[in-house]
Amino acid sequence: MAEVALVAEVGRHTGSAAARRLRTEGKIPAILYGHGIDPQPISVDRKALRAALAHEAGLNALFALEVDGTRHLAMARQLQRDALKRSVSHVDFVIVRRDEIVTVEVPVHLVGEALGVEHADGMVEQQIFQLTIHAKPADIPSAIEVDISGLEIGEAIRVGDVVLPEGVTTEVDAEEPVVIGHSTRMSAEEEAEEAADDADASGGDTEG
């Protein structure tokens, strides 16, 4: 994963009034912490942060954060958003090291076409949209791809079936289904039971 350069300003005042002034100036209040440093109030340019988070890595972007002449390798955590505008109103940056294992969530993308399901007029149901993984910062993938080409009705692709990139692991239960091939047709037994229920209901409404 490529690092995203971002310059932070130090010496910001804390408090809600100061934070509002910063946002009016096009800046986002933030805090930097981790690996033994005291939490340090900082601010970053709103447009620069938005562009960084629009990177394919999204919230798992790896930042080369320059703070008062010192560069830190950091990741954004606990983004706070405005309840109405949904824009970022505050962000925590945590310092990481290249050789440490971090825990993040990455999106799960389905690739390929489940023709066996489509030809049977079935439905592909995705169960897991975000997978919690462990990896070194540079090894974090932008997404986990799951090939559904071989999926058939009544089958599931489970976490244990997913091929993870090198250096990536997960502790999610291997039996958890990621995607399932469902039938949208009723079985003959279900149709018979429904017909019997309808007949019983009709008979019950008849007055003798």
C-alpha positions, 0 to 999 in steps of 0.5 A, spaced: 500 500 500 502 506 497 503 512 503 499 518 502 503 524 504 499 529 509 501 535 512 499 537 519 499 543 523 500 543 531 499 548 536 491 548 535 487 550 541 482 545 544 474 545 545 468 546 541 469 553 539 476 552 537 474 546 533 468 550 529 473 556 527 478 551 524 472 547 520 470 554 518 477 555 515 477 549 511 481 545 517 479 538 520 481 538 528 485 531 529 489 528 534 495 524 534 497 518 538 501 512 539 507 508 540 509 512 547 508 519 545 503 524 548 496 525 545 498 531 540 492 536 538 493 537 530 489 539 524 489 537 517 486 541 511 479 538 509 480 537 502 487 534 503 484 529 508 478 528 503 482 526 497 486 521 501 480 518 504 478 517 497 484 513 495 482 506 494 485 504 501 479 508 504 479 508 511 485 504 511 490 509 508 497 509 510 499 516 511 506 519 511 504 525 516 508 530 517 508 534 524 512 540 525 518 537 521 517 530 523 514 525 519 510 519 522 507 513 519 500 513 521 493 511 520 486 514 521 482 511 526 475 513 529 473 518 524 467 523 527 462 525 522 457 531 522 450 528 523 447 532 517 452 533 512 456 527 513 463 530 512 468 529 517 468 533 523 474 530 527 479 524 526 484 520 530 491 518 527 494 513 530 502 512 529 504 505 526 510 501 525 512 498 518 513 491 522 507 491 526 501 487 525 494 491 525 487 489 525 483 493 520 476 491 516 476 491 509 471 490 504 469 484 501 467 484 493 464 479 489 467 477 482 465 473 477 458 471 475 454 465 479 451 462 472 449 456 476 445 460 480 442 465 475 440 459 470 436 456 476 433 463 477 436 463 484 439 469 488 446 470 490 446 473 497 452 476 500 452 475 508 459 478 510 461 485 507 467 487 511 472 482 513 476 483 520 483 482 518 490 482 521 496 484 517 502 489 517 500 496 514 503 495 507 500 489 506 493 491 507 489 490 501 484 495 499 479 489 498 478 482 499 475 479 492 471 472 493 470 469 486 463 466 486 463 463 479 463 456 481 457 457 486 451 453 485 444 453 488 444 451 496 452 452 496 456 457 500 462 460 500 465 460 507 471 464 510 475 458 510 474 458 502 477 465 501 484 465 499 487 471 503 493 475 500 500 473 502 501 476 509 494 477 511 490 473 516 483 473 519 480 470 526 473 470 523 470 463 524 472 459 518 465 456 517 462 463 517 458 464 510 460 469 506 456 468 500 450 463 499 446 461 493 439 461 494 433 458 490 427 463 489 423 457 487 419 453 492 420 446 493 415 441 491 414 439 498 413 447 500 408 448 494 404 442 497 404 444 504 402 451 502 396 448 497 394 444 503 394 450 508 390 454 503 385 448 502 384 448 510 383 455 511 378 455 505 374 449 509 374 452 515 371 458 512 365 454 510 359 454 514 355 447 514 
